[in-house]
Amino acid sequence: MGTPTFDKDQRRIIHALRKAGALSRSALAERLEMSNAALTRISRELLSLGVVEEVSEGEAQGRGRPAVPLRLAPTGGYAVGATAHKGLLDIALVDFAGTTIATHRETIAPIDPKQFARRVRTLTHELVDRHDLLGRRMLGIGVAVPGPALSPEGERWSVVDDMPGWRGTPLREILSAELGWPLWIENDANVAAIAEFYMGGLLREFSTVVVLLLGYGIGAGVIVDGRLVRGQFGVAGEIGCLFPGNRPRPSPLDLISTLRASGCDISSVHEIDPASDAQRPVLAQWMDRAAAQLEVVANTAFAWLDPGAIVLAGAVPHEVLEGLADRLRSANLVTVMDERSPPVRVSGLRGSLVTLGAALLPIHAISGEA
């Protein structure tokens, strides 16, 4: 089965079901201001494509013969997400309804794009076999890279130095040749925003959100009216340029450097320990300074985009993200209407946020809001 294509009305129905969950045909028609006849016809098309299903009688609630609700069908297909970090390779499989099927993480030596693609292909086949997905529709693969695009087309990327052989190479050409699947490549902050939007529940509350990702450095993913914002040249959200690398900045690498300068012998974010007596005062001072820097980002995002929420996410410990969020909540953030500022949240997703977001890229691309 090939990757399905959806017209505008089909995408509107899929988006409504993804946002609200199971809905009856009449509720869908009312929500979308569509005639019952048109809704019935389009829903029949989606049922035949296998991307929508009827809720079984045992699951439907109500007395008598209630209307049979529709919902997205997990069996409508699956997508793969993959990313390489410093010393790690992550893979995730998600179904069409946005539920995680499987994840895999392994330690690796430095790996070039061709080696990466071959390993991802092997692992994907193993996971597909293990989870009985043979014969199921494969929607495509999303690959997340740490760094901005070097062109609007996203053929080449300014990948971080920790991944030798990636920067400036024709990634799409290399990966496509090895994988042979529909391919999406995106910046890690953008896919983090996709993951938060779909899996973090933001879709059900907001149409516009900003996700601040403390990954290799500091970046932002922006979704406006349900659409990922990439900008004219594909570098929207590159807020790291506001904080030059030769100066203190609100990034995990800067935090590690600050801890090391204070005498803490650590080399990765996994060694950051908020419970440590030696690290605790250094972390508090760093969070004070980093939150003041992020206050500028939050105020700018609010003034330009009017997001429903600003979400902090990343590889640093959850306690550090909460510390930053608490400081931002108590800061004098700008307000416009009724003394309202956007809520500052901390990501509640577990696992590799970036890899899950990469897996959602094909699903977002083929069935996102029309």
URDAUR-V396993 format. One line per field, one symbol per residue. phi: phi as a letter, one per 30 degrees, with the letter a starting at -180 (. if undefined). Layout:
# URDAUR-V396993
phi=???
This chain:
# URDAUR-V396993
phi=.dddcbdedddddedddddcidbddddddddchbdddddddddddddddicbbdddedcdckcicddddcadceddkbbcbbaccdibbcbbcbcddjcdcabbbbdbdebdeddeddddddddddddddchcejddcdkbcbcbdkddcaedidbbddeddbdjcdiddedddddddcicebbcaddddddddddddddidedcbcbbbcccccdbbbbcbcbhicdcciecibdjddeddbedcbebdbeddddddddddjddbbbddcdbddddddedddddddeddddddddddddddddchddacccbkddeedddddddddddcddddbbchhccddcbcecdcidedddddddeddddcbded
